[in-house]
Amino acid sequence: MPLTRRRLFATGGAMLLGTGALGLLPGAGRAQELTVEAVLRDPDAPVMGNPNGDVTIVEYFDYQCPFCKRMHPTLKDVVKDDGNVRLILKDWPIFGAPSVRASQLALGAVSLDAYEEVTDALMATQAKLSNADVELAVGSVLKIDDAMEAYRADRAKWDGLLERNDHQAVSLGFRGTPAFAIEKTLYSGALDRATLEEAIRKARAAS
């Protein structure tokens, strides 16, 4: 999808896009106002990169999205080379059942200390996936049954996180993946290395 950029404005703690205040989160995820803090620091979202980094990158992604996959190595490299970036990958499985299956298995891998490895394996697959493709990729890292059992053990937490991710992405006006919040600036579409590095620099300078 084409790259666009918008600013977020924090007013009285609520996150605003332009002049329209965003609403409250319904459903399985606990009620949560859509604030900058909710997007950047959801306590259930797995953290990659530097957990204490001074800039946070949030990516809303799908494991079947070709643009997400193409950008993933660059994103990981930039975060590693910078050394002071928190990276939050927010599963937004919008491409059907295999995407949901991939998200469930990846989130199950969190408690098995294999989230990053599973994510990298899934991102290295071809864009269109079957459930068998998903399980083959995840199975290269850990046992499928172990990942699913771990997901089911914390299903309320992970389903709540997935619902919040969806609510946030839709409320922020994103229409596809990948989509990013880099601190208080929103980007829709894939970012090349130079654009990503510049976005980090600007976020750091604004803090």
N, C-alpha and C positions, 0 to 999 in steps of 0.2 A: 504494500500500500504506500502511497506517496507520503513523504515526510511533511508534517506540519508541526508548528510549535505554538504553544499558548502559555500564558502566565497564570498561576494560581495566586489568589490574594487571600491571606488569612485575616479575617475580620471577626473580632470577638470570639476567636477559637474555631469558628466554622470555616470550612473550605468553600470558597466561592469561585465560580468560573464566569467571568464577566460580572454580571449583576445578579445572576440566579443562584440562590442558596440551594444546596443539595439537601435531600431529605434524610430521614432516619432509616436504618437498616432493619428490614423485617425478617421474619422466618427463623430458620434453624440456628443461624449465627446469632450470638447474643446482640441485643439492640445496641447500636453504636452509631453515634453521630459521625458523619463523614467529615472528619477533620484532617488537617495535615498530618497530625500524629497518627491517626488511624491508617492512613495510606502508607506512611513511611516506617511506622514502628508497631505494626500489628504483632502482639506478643507470641502468636502461634506461627507466624511465617518463618520458615527456615532462613538463616542468614549465612551468606557466603562472603568471601572477601575478608575485609577487616571488620570484625564486629564493633570496634570502637572508632571506625572511620569518621572523618569529618564531613563527608558527602555521602548521601544515600541514593542509590539508583534502584528504582523499582521497575521491573519489567513484567507486564501482563503478556503471557505467551501461551501457545498451544504446541504440543509436541508434534503435531502434524503440519505446522506452519513452515513452509519452505524458507521464508524470510527470517524467521526466528532461528532456524537451524543454520542458515548461512552466516548469520551475524554472531552466533554463539561463541565460536572460537575467538573472534575479535573482542567481544565483550569480556570474556574471561582474561584475555591477554592484557587489555587495558586496565582492568581491575588489579591484576597481579602486578603489572609494571608500576602503577600508581602507588599501591601499597597502603592507601589511606581512604579506601572506598568501601562502604557497606553495600553488598549486592543482595537484593531481595527478588527472587524469581517467584512471581505470583501466578500459579496455575490458573488458566482461564480456558478450560477445555470446551471450545465452541465448534469443533469439527466432528463431533459425533462420539459414538460409544468407545472406539479405540483411544480417543483422547482422554476420556474419563477414566478408562482402565489404566492408562499410563500415569495419570495424575495420582490415582489411588495407590498404585504400586510405588511411585516415587515418594509420596508422603509417608507411606508405610516404612520406607527405607530410612526415614529420619531417625527413628528410635534404634535402628540397627547401625547407625553411624555410616550409612552408605548413600545418603541423599545426593551428594555431589557426583559421586561415581555413577549412580543410576541416571541422574539427569544428563550427564555427559554421554552416556551410552545411548539414551533415547534421542538426544539431539544429533547423534551421528548417523541416525537411520535415514532412509528415504522419506520424502514428505508424506505420502499417503500410506497409512499403516492399517493392518488388520490387528485383531487381538493377538493372533499368533506372532506377528512381527514385534508387537510390544513385549510379549512374554519372552521372546528370543533375546531381545536387547537387555531387558531387566535380568534375565537368567544368566547373562554373561557376567553379572556382578554378584548376585545372590540368588537364593532359592525363591521361586515365585511364591510358594506356600508361606514362607517366612515373611515375605513382604506383605502379602495379603492379610495374614494373621495379625501382623503389627498394625496395619491400617485399621482393621476391624476392632482391635483393642482400644483404639483412640478415635473411633469413627465419628463420634459427636464433635470432637475438636476439629478433625479434618474436614468434615462436611460443613461445619460452620465457617471454616476458613475459606473453602471453595465458594460458599455462598457470598461471603463478604467480598472476595475477589471479584466475583461477577457483578455484584451490586456497585462496587467502586468503579470498575471499568465502564459499565453502562452509564452511571451517573456522571462520570467525567467526560462523557461524550465520545469515548473510543468506539470505533466501528469495526475493528479488526485487530489482528496481531501482526507484528509486535507493537506494543504501546508502552510508553515510559513516563514515569514521574522522576525527574532528577531534581531532588529537593523540591522547589515550588514551581518548576517549569515542566509542562507536559509536552511530550513529543509523540506524534503518531507516525508510525512507519519505521523502517530499518534505518539505523545510523551507521555511517562509515566511521573509521577510526578517528579521522580528523574532527568530524562533527562531535563524536562522543567525547573526545578529549577537550574540545572547546566548551562543551556543555558542562563538564566537570569543573573546568577552570572558572567559568562564569558563576556556577553555583557556589564555589569556594569563595570567590571574590565578594559575593552578595551576602555571605554569612557574617 
